[in-house]
Amino acid sequence: MTEHVFPTAVVTGAGSGIGAATARRLAAEGHHVVLAGRRTERIEAVAREIADAGGSAEARALDVTDRAAVRAFADALGDRPLTLLVNNAGGALGTEHVDATDPDDWRTMYEVNVLGTLHVTQALLPRLEAAEGTVIVLSSTAAFVAYEGGGGYAAAKHGEHALAATLRLELCGRPVRVVEIAPGMVRTDEFALNRMRGDADRAAAVYDGVPDPLTAEDVADTIAWTASRPPHVNVDLLVVRPRAQAAQHKVHRVTG
């Protein structure tokens, strides 16, 4: 009897938030999911959860900013067909204005969001092309709109948007899709908390009064949908926000 071979999906930043939700969703839809992330205990916990639910998953420690480690990661993936890469690793640091910000924060955001996406995409692109696969880049609505206190994050996400758009042009005629998904306000356990450097009150205030901000599962749903389109259908850019957020600066909040 021939063993069923699951198509493989790699998800970076898979230990929590959108990455973990995406790994669970893709596994439920029949992918073998390789969870990549820096926090080994977190990705291993999510992989066990997927396995307990009947899915197929493995955890591999990876710092996407380490180019040599990314290459070793790619070389160790084995012979499964690689059909999907979800570049989710990223994040924001700080809300200081440009005249007071720490350049090291900007450097960190650029290295994770932009160079991390570059490293992983370059390393896995030959295998994705061989399997007529899909590259998904998780950017942000900050990739298109600047706002006070968001200079470094917006700059990094603008860079990630440019990477995805350029790659799509350069791969035209080759059997690889390039999809960019740009979420607006998503409430997860860690994004705002990390941005506020562990200040739980400031992190919670980001969502004060906002009825139903997006969840990690909402974004995972959009990722799975774009990846499951017929091979000739490319969703170039999908912007997803909660109904309460009409624009970066226009958010409905319930008071009282």
Accessible surface in RSA format (square Angstrom, percent):
REM  Atomic radii and reference values for relative SASA: ProtOr
REM  Chains: A
REM  Algorithm: Lee & Richards
REM  Probe-radius: 1.40
REM  Slices: 20
REM RES _ NUM      All-atoms   Total-Side   Main-Chain    Non-polar    All polar
REM                ABS   REL    ABS   REL    ABS   REL    ABS   REL    ABS   REL
RES MET A   1   246.03 127.4 155.90 103.2  90.13 214.6 132.61 112.7 113.43 150.3
RES THR A   2   128.77  91.6 103.58 105.0  25.19  60.0  73.17  98.3  55.60  84.1
RES GLU A   3   144.71  83.1 128.59  97.3  16.11  38.4  55.40 107.2  89.31  72.9
RES HIS A   4   123.77  67.6 107.37  74.6  16.41  42.0  81.58  84.1  42.19  49.1
RES VAL A   5    84.58  55.7  67.46  61.1  17.12  41.3  68.53  59.5  16.06  43.6
RES PHE A   6    69.04  34.5  69.04  42.8   0.00   0.0  69.04  41.9   0.00   0.0
RES PRO A   7    47.25  34.4  46.67  42.5   0.58   2.1  47.13  38.9   0.12   0.7
RES THR A   8     4.97   3.5   4.97   5.0   0.00   0.0   4.97   6.7   0.00   0.0
RES ALA A   9     0.00   0.0   0.00   0.0   0.00   0.0   0.00   0.0   0.00   0.0
RES VAL A  10     0.00   0.0   0.00   0.0   0.00   0.0   0.00   0.0   0.00   0.0
RES VAL A  11     0.00   0.0   0.00   0.0   0.00   0.0   0.00   0.0   0.00   0.0
RES THR A  12     2.15   1.5   2.15   2.2   0.00   0.0   0.60   0.8   1.55   2.3
RES GLY A  13    24.82  30.6   0.00   N/A  24.82  30.6  18.69  51.3   6.13  13.7
RES ALA A  14     0.00   0.0   0.00   0.0   0.00   0.0   0.00   0.0   0.00   0.0
RES GLY A  15     7.91   9.8   0.00   N/A   7.91   9.8   3.22   8.8   4.69  10.5
RES SER A  16    22.27  18.8  14.44  19.3   7.83  18.0   6.87  14.6  15.39  21.6
RES GLY A  17    26.74  33.0   0.00   N/A  26.74  33.0  14.98  41.1  11.76  26.3
RES ILE A  18    29.68  16.9  25.69  19.1   3.99   9.6  25.69  18.5   3.99  10.8
RES GLY A  19     0.07   0.1   0.00   N/A   0.07   0.1   0.00   0.0   0.07   0.2
RES ALA A  20     1.96   1.8   1.96   3.0   0.00   0.0   1.96   2.8   0.00   0.0
RES ALA A  21     4.13   3.8   0.13   0.2   4.00   9.1   1.47   2.1   2.65   7.0
RES THR A  22     0.56   0.4   0.56   0.6   0.00   0.0   0.42   0.6   0.14   0.2
RES ALA A  23     0.00   0.0   0.00   0.0   0.00   0.0   0.00   0.0   0.00   0.0
RES ARG A  24    85.80  36.0  79.95  40.8   5.85  13.9  40.46  55.3  45.34  27.5
RES ARG A  25    81.51  34.2  77.06  39.3   4.45  10.6  27.84  38.0  53.67  32.5
RES LEU A  26     0.99   0.5   0.99   0.7   0.00   0.0   0.99   0.7   0.00   0.0
RES ALA A  27     8.92   8.2   1.85   2.9   7.07  16.1   1.85   2.6   7.07  18.7
RES ALA A  28    88.96  81.8  44.42  68.6  44.53 101.3  57.19  80.5  31.77  84.2
RES GLU A  29    81.01  46.5  46.51  35.2  34.50  82.2  32.68  63.2  48.33  39.5
RES GLY A  30    26.57  32.8   0.00   N/A  26.57  32.8  23.96  65.7   2.61   5.8
RES HIS A  31    30.91  16.9  30.05  20.9   0.86   2.2  19.94  20.6  10.97  12.8
RES HIS A  32     9.12   5.0   9.12   6.3   0.00   0.0   9.11   9.4   0.02   0.0
RES VAL A  33     0.00   0.0   0.00   0.0   0.00   0.0   0.00   0.0   0.00   0.0
RES VAL A  34     1.75   1.2   1.75   1.6   0.00   0.0   1.75   1.5   0.00   0.0
RES LEU A  35     0.00   0.0   0.00   0.0   0.00   0.0   0.00   0.0   0.00   0.0
RES ALA A  36     0.61   0.6   0.49   0.7   0.12   0.3   0.59   0.8   0.02   0.0
RES GLY A  37     8.31  10.2   0.00   N/A   8.31  10.2   8.31  22.8   0.00   0.0
RES ARG A  38   171.43  72.0 142.00  72.4  29.43  70.1  37.12  50.7 134.31  81.4
RES ARG A  39    98.80  41.5  93.83  47.8   4.96  11.8  52.58  71.9  46.22  28.0
RES THR A  40    56.21  40.0  54.54  55.3   1.66   4.0  39.83  53.5  16.38  24.8
RES GLU A  41   110.20  63.3 102.86  77.8   7.35  17.5  64.68 125.1  45.52  37.2
RES ARG A  42    83.59  35.1  83.20  42.4   0.38   0.9  23.81  32.5  59.77  36.2
RES ILE A  43     0.95   0.5   0.95   0.7   0.00   0.0   0.95   0.7   0.00   0.0
RES GLU A  44    73.18  42.0  71.87  54.4   1.32   3.1  14.84  28.7  58.34  47.6
RES ALA A  45    43.76  40.2  37.48  57.8   6.28  14.3  38.29  53.9   5.47  14.5
RES VAL A  46     9.06   6.0   8.57   7.8   0.50   1.2   9.06   7.9   0.00   0.0
RES ALA A  47    10.74   9.9   9.40  14.5   1.34   3.0   9.73  13.7   1.01   2.7
RES ARG A  48   144.22  60.6 141.05  71.9   3.17   7.5  70.42  96.2  73.80  44.7
RES GLU A  49    81.95  47.0  75.99  57.5   5.96  14.2  39.67  76.7  42.28  34.5
RES ILE A  50     6.41   3.6   3.42   2.5   2.99   7.2   6.32   4.6   0.09   0.2
RES ALA A  51    55.86  51.4  40.27  62.1  15.59  35.5  40.73  57.4  15.13  40.1
RES ASP A  52   129.14  90.5  90.30  89.9  38.83  91.8  32.46  76.4  96.68  96.4
RES ALA A  53    91.58  84.2  48.05  74.2  43.53  99.0  60.98  85.9  30.60  81.1
RES GLY A  54    71.71  88.4   0.00   N/A  71.71  88.4  36.37  99.8  35.34  79.1
RES GLY A  55    25.12  31.0   0.00   N/A  25.12  31.0  12.17  33.4  12.95  29.0
RES SER A  56    25.50  21.5  18.46  24.6   7.04  16.2  14.04  29.9  11.45  16.0
RES ALA A  57    24.42  22.5   0.00   0.0  24.42  55.6   0.00   0.0  24.42  64.7
RES GLU A  58    49.11  28.2  44.25  33.5   4.86  11.6  26.48  51.2  22.64  18.5
RES ALA A  59    32.70  30.1   3.99   6.1  28.71  65.3   4.19   5.9  28.51  75.5
RES ARG A  60    72.02  30.2  67.33  34.3   4.69  11.2  18.37  25.1  53.65  32.5
RES ALA A  61    64.45  59.3  36.79  56.8  27.65  62.9  37.05  52.2  27.39  72.6
RES LEU A  62     8.79   4.9   1.41   1.0   7.38  18.5   5.76   4.0   3.03   8.2
RES ASP A  63    52.25  36.6  48.39  48.2   3.86   9.1  16.44  38.7  35.81  35.7
RES VAL A  64    11.32   7.4  10.35   9.4   0.97   2.3  10.35   9.0   0.97   2.6
RES THR A  65    44.98  32.0  25.26  25.6  19.72  47.0   9.97  13.4  35.01  52.9
RES ASP A  66    64.69  45.3  57.83  57.6   6.86  16.2  15.97  37.6  48.72  48.6
RES ARG A  67   126.12  53.0 120.96  61.7   5.16  12.3  58.96  80.6  67.16  40.7
RES ALA A  68    78.32  72.0  62.93  97.1  15.38  35.0  70.85  99.8   7.47  19.8
RES ALA A  69    33.84  31.1  23.69  36.6  10.15  23.1  30.97  43.6   2.87   7.6
RES VAL A  70     1.60   1.1   1.60   1.5   0.00   0.0   1.60   1.4   0.00   0.0
RES ARG A  71   116.74  49.0 116.47  59.4   0.27   0.6  47.59  65.0  69.15  41.9
RES ALA A  72    59.77  55.0  51.76  79.9   8.01  18.2  56.41  79.4   3.36   8.9
RES PHE A  73    12.64   6.3   5.26   3.3   7.38  19.2  12.17   7.4   0.46   1.3
RES ALA A  74     5.88   5.4   2.93   4.5   2.94   6.7   2.93   4.1   2.94   7.8
RES ASP A  75   105.93  74.2  71.32  71.0  34.61  81.8  32.61  76.7  73.33  73.1
RES ALA A  76    52.31  48.1  33.03  51.0  19.28  43.9  43.22  60.9   9.09  24.1
RES LEU A  77    14.17   7.9   2.10   1.5  12.07  30.3   2.26   1.6  11.91  32.1
RES GLY A  78    44.79  55.2   0.00   N/A  44.79  55.2  36.14  99.2   8.65  19.4
RES ASP A  79   149.42 104.7 116.25 115.7  33.17  78.4  41.07  96.7 108.35 108.1
RES ARG A  80    81.50  34.2  76.30  38.9   5.21  12.4  22.43  30.7  59.07  35.8
RES PRO A  81    61.08  44.5  51.36  46.8   9.71  35.3  61.08  50.4   0.00   0.0
RES LEU A  82     1.57   0.9   0.07   0.1   1.49   3.8   0.07   0.0   1.49   4.0
RES THR A  83    36.16  25.7  32.45  32.9   3.71   8.8  31.50  42.3   4.65   7.0
RES LEU A  84     2.95   1.6   2.95   2.1   0.00   0.0   2.95   2.1   0.00   0.0
RES LEU A  85     0.00   0.0   0.00   0.0   0.00   0.0   0.00   0.0   0.00   0.0
RES VAL A  86     0.00   0.0   0.00   0.0   0.00   0.0   0.00   0.0   0.00   0.0
RES ASN A  87     3.24   2.2   2.58   2.5   0.65   1.6   1.59   3.8   1.64   1.6
RES ASN A  88    24.98  17.2  15.06  14.6   9.93  23.9   0.21   0.5  24.77  23.9
RES ALA A  89    15.80  14.5  11.42  17.6   4.38  10.0  13.20  18.6   2.60   6.9
RES GLY A  90    37.07  45.7   0.00   N/A  37.07  45.7   4.23  11.6  32.84  73.5
RES GLY A  91    24.40  30.1   0.00   N/A  24.40  30.1  19.94  54.7   4.46  10.0
RES ALA A  92     4.14   3.8   0.09   0.1   4.05   9.2   0.09   0.1   4.05  10.7
RES LEU A  93    52.64  29.3  47.14  33.7   5.49  13.8  47.14  33.1   5.49  14.8
RES GLY A  94     7.35   9.1   0.00   N/A   7.35   9.1   3.18   8.7   4.18   9.4
RES THR A  95    43.24  30.8  33.67  34.1   9.56  22.8  22.96  30.8  20.28  30.7
RES GLU A  96    72.66  41.7  57.38  43.4  15.28  36.4  37.74  73.0  34.92  28.5
RES HIS A  97   104.46  57.1  99.89  69.4   4.57  11.7  57.52  59.3  46.94  54.6
RES VAL A  98   104.52  68.8  91.92  83.2  12.60  30.4  92.21  80.1  12.31  33.4
RES ASP A  99   138.94  97.3  94.08  93.6  44.85 106.1  51.42 121.0  87.52  87.3
RES ALA A 100    73.46  67.5  43.31  66.8  30.16  68.6  52.65  74.1  20.81  55.1
RES THR A 101    31.15  22.2  15.64  15.9  15.51  37.0   9.68  13.0  21.47  32.5
RES ASP A 102    69.97  49.0  63.85  63.6   6.11  14.5  25.30  59.5  44.67  44.5
RES PRO A 103    89.87  65.5  85.21  77.7   4.67  17.0  87.77  72.5   2.10  13.1
RES ASP A 104    82.78  58.0  81.53  81.1   1.25   3.0  23.87  56.2  58.91  58.7
RES ASP A 105    17.53  12.3  17.22  17.1   0.30   0.7   0.78   1.8  16.75  16.7
RES TRP A 106    79.39  31.9  76.26  36.9   3.13   7.4  73.80  39.4   5.59   9.1
RES ARG A 107   130.09  54.6 122.34  62.4   7.75  18.4  52.75  72.1  77.34  46.9
RES THR A 108    60.83  43.3  59.74  60.6   1.09   2.6  34.07  45.8  26.76  40.5
RES MET A 109     7.36   3.8   5.81   3.8   1.54   3.7   7.16   6.1   0.20   0.3
RES TYR A 110   100.65  47.0 100.65  57.3   0.00   0.0  65.01  48.9  35.64  43.9
RES GLU A 111    66.80  38.4  66.80  50.5   0.00   0.0   9.89  19.1  56.92  46.5
RES VAL A 112    22.45  14.8  22.15  20.1   0.30   0.7  22.15  19.2   0.30   0.8
RES ASN A 113     0.03   0.0   0.03   0.0   0.00   0.0   0.00   0.0   0.03   0.0
RES VAL A 114     9.13   6.0   9.13   8.3   0.00   0.0   9.13   7.9   0.00   0.0
RES LEU A 115    57.52  32.0  57.52  41.1   0.00   0.0  57.52  40.4   0.00   0.0
RES GLY A 116     1.03   1.3   0.00   N/A   1.03   1.3   0.85   2.3   0.17   0.4
RES THR A 117     4.20   3.0   1.47   1.5   2.73   6.5   1.56   2.1   2.64   4.0
RES LEU A 118    59.45  33.1  59.45  42.5   0.00   0.0  59.45  41.8   0.00   0.0
RES HIS A 119    21.80  11.9  19.61  13.6   2.19   5.6  13.40  13.8   8.40   9.8
RES VAL A 120     0.63   0.4   0.63   0.6   0.00   0.0   0.63   0.5   0.00   0.0
RES THR A 121     4.69   3.3   4.69   4.8   0.00   0.0   4.62   6.2   0.07   0.1
RES GLN A 122    78.88  44.1  68.15  49.8  10.73  25.6  27.39  58.3  51.49  39.1
RES ALA A 123     7.88   7.2   3.07   4.7   4.81  11.0   3.16   4.5   4.72  12.5
RES LEU A 124     0.33   0.2   0.33   0.2   0.00   0.0   0.33   0.2   0.00   0.0
RES LEU A 125    26.27  14.6  26.27  18.8   0.00   0.0  26.27  18.4   0.00   0.0
RES PRO A 126    89.08  64.9  76.44  69.7  12.65  46.0  82.89  68.4   6.20  38.5
RES ARG A 127    62.74  26.3  58.61  29.9   4.13   9.8  43.25  59.1  19.49  11.8
RES LEU A 128     0.00   0.0   0.00   0.0   0.00   0.0   0.00   0.0   0.00   0.0
RES GLU A 129    45.01  25.8  42.30  32.0   2.71   6.5  13.80  26.7  31.21  25.5
RES ALA A 130    91.43  84.1  48.82  75.3  42.61  96.9  61.02  85.9  30.41  80.6
RES ALA A 131    29.82  27.4   6.80  10.5  23.02  52.4  17.05  24.0  12.77  33.8
RES GLU A 132   115.90  66.5  95.80  72.5  20.10  47.9  23.64  45.7  92.26  75.3
RES GLY A 133     1.51   1.9   0.00   N/A   1.51   1.9   1.02   2.8   0.49   1.1
RES THR A 134     4.93   3.5   4.93   5.0   0.00   0.0   0.88   1.2   4.05   6.1
RES VAL A 135     0.14   0.1   0.14   0.1   0.00   0.0   0.14   0.1   0.00   0.0
RES ILE A 136     0.00   0.0   0.00   0.0   0.00   0.0   0.00   0.0   0.00   0.0
RES VAL A 137     0.07   0.0   0.07   0.1   0.00   0.0   0.07   0.1   0.00   0.0
RES LEU A 138     7.95   4.4   6.70   4.8   1.24   3.1   6.70   4.7   1.24   3.3
RES SER A 139     6.95   5.9   0.00   0.0   6.95  16.0   0.00   0.0   6.95   9.7
RES SER A 140    10.39   8.8  10.39  13.9   0.00   0.0   2.74   5.8   7.65  10.7
RES THR A 141     3.07   2.2   2.98   3.0   0.08   0.2   1.25   1.7   1.81   2.7
RES ALA A 142     0.47   0.4   0.47   0.7   0.00   0.0   0.47   0.7   0.00   0.0
RES ALA A 143     1.58   1.5   0.00   0.0   1.58   3.6   0.00   0.0   1.58   4.2
RES PHE A 144    74.82  37.4  45.45  28.2  29.37  76.4  49.72  30.1  25.11  71.9
RES VAL A 145    62.13  40.9  58.86  53.3   3.27   7.9  62.13  54.0   0.00   0.0
RES ALA A 146    80.67  74.2  58.57  90.4  22.10  50.3  58.76  82.7  21.91  58.0
RES TYR A 147    65.79  30.7  50.07  28.5  15.72  40.9  54.77  41.2  11.02  13.6
RES GLU A 148   148.28  85.1 121.81  92.2  26.46  63.0  59.07 114.3  89.20  72.8
RES GLY A 149    12.46  15.4   0.00   N/A  12.46  15.4   4.79  13.2   7.67  17.2
RES GLY A 150     1.20   1.5   0.00   N/A   1.20   1.5   1.20   3.3   0.00   0.0
RES GLY A 151    22.14  27.3   0.00   N/A  22.14  27.3  15.67  43.0   6.47  14.5
RES GLY A 152     6.48   8.0   0.00   N/A   6.48   8.0   0.02   0.0   6.46  14.5
RES TYR A 153    17.18   8.0  16.18   9.2   1.00   2.6   6.22   4.7  10.97  13.5
RES ALA A 154     4.50   4.1   4.50   6.9   0.00   0.0   4.50   6.3   0.00   0.0
RES ALA A 155    49.54  45.5  33.79  52.1  15.74  35.8  41.85  58.9   7.69  20.4
RES ALA A 156     1.69   1.6   0.88   1.4   0.81   1.8   1.20   1.7   0.49   1.3
RES LYS A 157     8.16   4.0   8.16   5.0   0.00   0.0   1.12   1.0   7.05   7.5
RES HIS A 158    73.91  40.4  70.15  48.8   3.77   9.6  53.74  55.4  20.17  23.5
RES GLY A 159    21.18  26.1   0.00   N/A  21.18  26.1  17.82  48.9   3.35   7.5
RES GLU A 160     0.18   0.1   0.18   0.1   0.00   0.0   0.00   0.0   0.18   0.1
RES HIS A 161    52.78  28.8  52.78  36.7   0.00   0.0  30.66  31.6  22.12  25.7
RES ALA A 162    52.16  48.0  47.46  73.2   4.70  10.7  51.99  73.2   0.17   0.5
RES LEU A 163    31.22  17.4  21.27  15.2   9.95  25.0  29.62  20.8   1.60   4.3
RES ALA A 164     0.00   0.0   0.00   0.0   0.00   0.0   0.00   0.0   0.00   0.0
RES ALA A 165    32.78  30.1  31.35  48.4   1.43   3.3  31.43  44.3   1.35   3.6
RES THR A 166    63.58  45.2  63.18  64.0   0.40   1.0  40.25  54.1  23.33  35.3
RES LEU A 167    21.93  12.2  20.87  14.9   1.06   2.7  21.50  15.1   0.43   1.2
RES ARG A 168    55.06  23.1  50.45  25.7   4.61  11.0  32.13  43.9  22.93  13.9
RES LEU A 169   140.07  78.0 124.77  89.3  15.29  38.4 126.27  88.7  13.79  37.1
RES GLU A 170   115.99  66.6  91.34  69.1  24.65  58.7  44.64  86.3  71.36  58.3
RES LEU A 171     5.35   3.0   4.02   2.9   1.34   3.4   4.29   3.0   1.07   2.9
RES CYS A 172   108.83  82.3  79.09  88.2  29.74  69.9  23.68  60.0  85.15  91.8
RES GLY A 173    82.77 102.1   0.00   N/A  82.77 102.1  42.11 115.6  40.66  91.1
RES ARG A 174   109.78  46.1  97.00  49.4  12.78  30.4  39.13  53.5  70.65  42.8
RES PRO A 175    63.40  46.2  45.50  41.5  17.90  65.1  61.91  51.1   1.49   9.2
RES VAL A 176    14.66   9.6   0.00   0.0  14.66  35.3   0.61   0.5  14.05  38.1
RES ARG A 177    29.85  12.5  28.25  14.4   1.60   3.8  16.91  23.1  12.93   7.8
RES VAL A 178     1.79   1.2   0.56   0.5   1.23   3.0   0.56   0.5   1.23   3.3
RES VAL A 179     0.77   0.5   0.77   0.7   0.00   0.0   0.77   0.7   0.00   0.0
RES GLU A 180     1.44   0.8   1.44   1.1   0.00   0.0   0.00   0.0   1.44   1.2
RES ILE A 181     0.00   0.0   0.00   0.0   0.00   0.0   0.00   0.0   0.00   0.0
RES ALA A 182     0.00   0.0   0.00   0.0   0.00   0.0   0.00   0.0   0.00   0.0
RES PRO A 183     8.93   6.5   7.17   6.5   1.76   6.4   7.17   5.9   1.76  11.0
RES GLY A 184    16.57  20.4   0.00   N/A  16.57  20.4   3.23   8.9  13.35  29.9
RES MET A 185    25.43  13.2  17.00  11.2   8.43  20.1  25.28  21.5   0.15   0.2
RES VAL A 186    15.48  10.2   8.66   7.8   6.82  16.4   8.66   7.5   6.82  18.5
RES ARG A 187   116.72  49.0 106.49  54.3  10.22  24.3  29.41  40.2  87.31  52.9
RES THR A 188    28.27  20.1   9.48   9.6  18.79  44.8  14.33  19.2  13.95  21.1
RES ASP A 189   128.40  89.9 106.24 105.7  22.16  52.4  29.30  69.0  99.10  98.8
RES GLU A 190    35.01  20.1  34.54  26.1   0.47   1.1  17.97  34.8  17.04  13.9
RES PHE A 191    70.00  35.0  63.22  39.2   6.78  17.6  68.62  41.6   1.37   3.9
RES ALA A 192     5.34   4.9   4.74   7.3   0.60   1.4   5.00   7.0   0.34   0.9
RES LEU A 193    60.65  33.8  59.21  42.4   1.44   3.6  59.21  41.6   1.44   3.9
RES ASN A 194    80.19  55.3  74.09  71.6   6.10  14.7  19.07  45.9  61.12  59.1
RES ARG A 195    23.94  10.1  23.22  11.8   0.72   1.7   5.59   7.6  18.36  11.1
RES MET A 196    20.38  10.6  16.53  10.9   3.85   9.2  16.88  14.4   3.49   4.6
RES ARG A 197   125.67  52.8  88.47  45.1  37.20  88.6  70.31  96.1  55.36  33.6
RES GLY A 198    51.08  63.0   0.00   N/A  51.08  63.0  25.91  71.1  25.17  56.4
RES ASP A 199    58.67  41.1  49.89  49.7   8.79  20.8  20.95  49.3  37.72  37.6
RES ALA A 200    65.09  59.8  56.73  87.5   8.37  19.0  57.58  81.1   7.51  19.9
RES ASP A 201   120.34  84.3 111.63 111.1   8.71  20.6  31.57  74.3  88.77  88.5
RES ARG A 202   114.67  48.1 109.28  55.7   5.39  12.8  44.66  61.0  70.01  42.4
RES ALA A 203     9.10   8.4   8.74  13.5   0.36   0.8   9.05  12.7   0.05   0.1
RES ALA A 204    42.44  39.0  37.76  58.3   4.69  10.7  41.27  58.1   1.17   3.1
RES ALA A 205    49.85  45.8  40.00  61.7   9.85  22.4  40.63  57.2   9.22  24.4
RES VAL A 206    46.98  30.9  39.48  35.7   7.50  18.1  46.67  40.6   0.31   0.8
RES TYR A 207    13.15   6.1   9.22   5.2   3.92  10.2   6.53   4.9   6.62   8.2
RES ASP A 208    84.74  59.4  78.68  78.3   6.06  14.3  30.50  71.8  54.24  54.1
RES GLY A 209    34.25  42.2   0.00   N/A  34.25  42.2  20.66  56.7  13.59  30.4
RES VAL A 210    11.90   7.8   0.00   0.0  11.90  28.7   0.26   0.2  11.63  31.6
RES PRO A 211    54.11  39.4  39.65  36.1  14.46  52.6  50.29  41.5   3.81  23.7
RES ASP A 212   121.92  85.4 105.01 104.5  16.90  40.0  34.19  80.5  87.73  87.5
RES PRO A 213    21.18  15.4  14.65  13.4   6.53  23.7  14.65  12.1   6.53  40.6
RES LEU A 214    17.46   9.7  16.88  12.1   0.57   1.4  17.42  12.2   0.04   0.1
RES THR A 215    58.02  41.3  58.02  58.8   0.00   0.0  54.19  72.8   3.83   5.8
RES ALA A 216     9.94   9.1   9.17  14.2   0.77   1.7   9.17  12.9   0.77   2.0
RES GLU A 217   105.33  60.5 100.74  76.2   4.59  10.9  61.62 119.2  43.71  35.7
RES ASP A 218    59.95  42.0  55.15  54.9   4.80  11.3  11.70  27.5  48.25  48.1
RES VAL A 219     0.00   0.0   0.00   0.0   0.00   0.0   0.00   0.0   0.00   0.0
RES ALA A 220     2.38   2.2   2.10   3.2   0.29   0.6   2.10   3.0   0.29   0.8
RES ASP A 221    64.88  45.4  64.88  64.6   0.00   0.0  10.54  24.8  54.34  54.2
RES THR A 222    20.09  14.3  18.20  18.4   1.89   4.5  20.09  27.0   0.00   0.0
RES ILE A 223     0.00   0.0   0.00   0.0   0.00   0.0   0.00   0.0   0.00   0.0
RES ALA A 224     2.16   2.0   0.73   1.1   1.43   3.2   1.14   1.6   1.02   2.7
RES TRP A 225   115.40  46.3 111.58  54.0   3.83   9.0  98.57  52.6  16.83  27.3
RES THR A 226     1.00   0.7   0.00   0.0   1.00   2.4   0.00   0.0   1.00   1.5
RES ALA A 227    20.93  19.2   5.32   8.2  15.61  35.5   5.46   7.7  15.47  41.0
RES SER A 228    64.01  54.1  33.79  45.1  30.22  69.6  38.72  82.5  25.29  35.4
RES ARG A 229    71.55  30.0  65.16  33.2   6.39  15.2   6.52   8.9  65.03  39.4
RES PRO A 230    62.98  45.9  56.42  51.4   6.56  23.8  62.83  51.9   0.15   0.9
RES PRO A 231   102.98  75.1  88.29  80.5  14.69  53.4  90.89  75.0  12.08  75.1
RES HIS A 232   158.87  86.8 121.48  84.4  37.40  95.7  99.40 102.4  59.48  69.2
RES VAL A 233    52.23  34.4  48.66  44.1   3.56   8.6  51.91  45.1   0.32   0.9
RES ASN A 234    51.53  35.5  28.02  27.1  23.51  56.6  25.82  62.2  25.71  24.9
RES VAL A 235    24.80  16.3  20.26  18.3   4.54  10.9  24.14  21.0   0.66   1.8
RES ASP A 236    69.66  48.8  65.49  65.2   4.17   9.9  21.25  50.0  48.41  48.3
RES LEU A 237    76.46  42.6  51.17  36.6  25.29  63.6  51.17  35.9  25.29  68.1
RES LEU A 238    35.96  20.0  32.95  23.6   3.00   7.6  35.96  25.3   0.00   0.0
RES VAL A 239    65.56  43.1  37.86  34.3  27.71  66.8  37.86  32.9  27.71  75.1
RES VAL A 240    23.67  15.6  20.66  18.7   3.01   7.3  23.67  20.6   0.00   0.0
RES ARG A 241    77.91  32.7  55.20  28.1  22.70  54.1  11.84  16.2  66.07  40.0
RES PRO A 242     5.77   4.2   0.04   0.0   5.73  20.8   3.70   3.1   2.07  12.9
RES ARG A 243   240.48 101.0 203.18 103.6  37.30  88.8  93.26 127.5 147.22  89.2
RES ALA A 244    12.86  11.8   1.92   3.0  10.94  24.9   8.85  12.5   4.00  10.6
RES GLN A 245    13.39   7.5   9.01   6.6   4.38  10.4   0.00   0.0  13.39  10.2
RES ALA A 246    75.03  69.0  45.66  70.5  29.37  66.8  54.28  76.4  20.75  55.0
RES ALA A 247    26.67  24.5  26.65  41.1   0.03   0.1  26.67  37.6   0.00   0.0
RES GLN A 248    36.93  20.7  19.31  14.1  17.62  42.0   5.60  11.9  31.33  23.8
RES HIS A 249   160.02  87.5 123.86  86.1  36.16  92.5 100.76 103.8  59.26  69.0
RES LYS A 250   129.31  63.1 128.39  78.8   0.92   2.2  72.17  65.0  57.14  60.9
RES VAL A 251    35.48  23.3  11.73  10.6  23.75  57.2  12.23  10.6  23.25  63.1
RES HIS A 252   109.31  59.7 100.43  69.8   8.88  22.7  72.35  74.6  36.95  43.0
RES ARG A 253    96.10  40.4  78.26  39.9  17.84  42.5  38.02  52.0  58.08  35.2
RES VAL A 254    91.04  59.9  76.89  69.6  14.15  34.1  79.68  69.2  11.36  30.8
RES THR A 255   124.84  88.8  94.85  96.2  29.99  71.5  68.82  92.4  56.02  84.7
RES GLY A 256   126.62 156.2   0.00   N/A 126.62 156.2  74.87 205.5  51.76 115.9
END  Absolute sums over single chains surface
CHAIN  1 A    12295.9       9565.3       2730.6       6881.7       5414.3
END  Absolute sums over all chains
TOTAL         12295.9       9565.3       2730.6       6881.7       5414.3
